[in-house]
Amino acid sequence: MSRTEFILTTAIILFVAFAMGWFANWLVHRFTRVRQSDVADLDRMSQELHEAEETRDQAITYLQQREAELTNQLSQTEAELRAAMDGLREARYETEELRNRLRGEG
C-alpha cells in the first residue's frame, strides 16, 4: 500500500465515520425534538393544574371555616343543653320538696 493509497483510505474512513456520526446526531435530534404542540399541551396542563390547586385550597379554606362554625355551634348547643338540664334538675328538686311538704302537712 503506497502512501497515497493509505492517505486516501484514511480520508474515506474518516469521512464515513463523520457521515455516520452526523446521521446518528440527526436521528437523535429528530426523535427527541419537542414539538410546539407538546409545549402548548404542557402549558395548558400546568395552567389547569394551577387552577385545580387554587380550587382545592379554596375548598380546604371553606371546609375549615365551616368546621369552625359547626364546632362553635355545637359548643353553644351543648352549653344550652347543660343549662336546660341543670334547670330541669332544679325544677325536679323543687317539685320533690313541694310534694314532701304537702305530704307532711296533709
QUIJOBEL-V328025 format. One record per backbone hydrogen bond with DSSP energy under -0.5 kcal/mol. NH is the residue of the N-H (numbers start at 1). CO is the residue of the C=O. Records with the same first field share a line. If there is no record, write none. Layout:
# QUIJOBEL-V328025
NH = CO, CO
This chain:
# QUIJOBEL-V328025
6 = 2
7 = 3
8 = 4
9 = 5
10 = 6
11 = 7
12 = 8
13 = 9
14 = 10
15 = 11
16 = 12
17 = 13
18 = 14
19 = 15
20 = 16
21 = 17
22 = 18
23 = 19
24 = 20
25 = 21
26 = 22
27 = 23
28 = 24
29 = 25
30 = 26
31 = 27
32 = 28
33 = 29
35 = 33
39 = 35
40 = 36
41 = 37
42 = 38
43 = 39
44 = 40
45 = 41
46 = 42
47 = 43
48 = 44
49 = 45
50 = 46
51 = 47
52 = 48
53 = 49
54 = 50
55 = 51
56 = 52
57 = 53
58 = 54
59 = 55
60 = 56
61 = 57
62 = 58
63 = 59
64 = 60
65 = 61
66 = 62
67 = 63
68 = 64
69 = 65
70 = 66
71 = 67
72 = 68
73 = 69
74 = 70
75 = 71
76 = 72
77 = 73
78 = 74
79 = 75
80 = 76
81 = 77
82 = 78
83 = 79
84 = 80
85 = 81
86 = 82
87 = 83
88 = 84
89 = 85
90 = 86
91 = 87
92 = 88
93 = 89
94 = 90
95 = 91
96 = 92
97 = 93
98 = 94
99 = 95
100 = 96
101 = 97
102 = 98
103 = 99
104 = 100
105 = 101
106 = 102
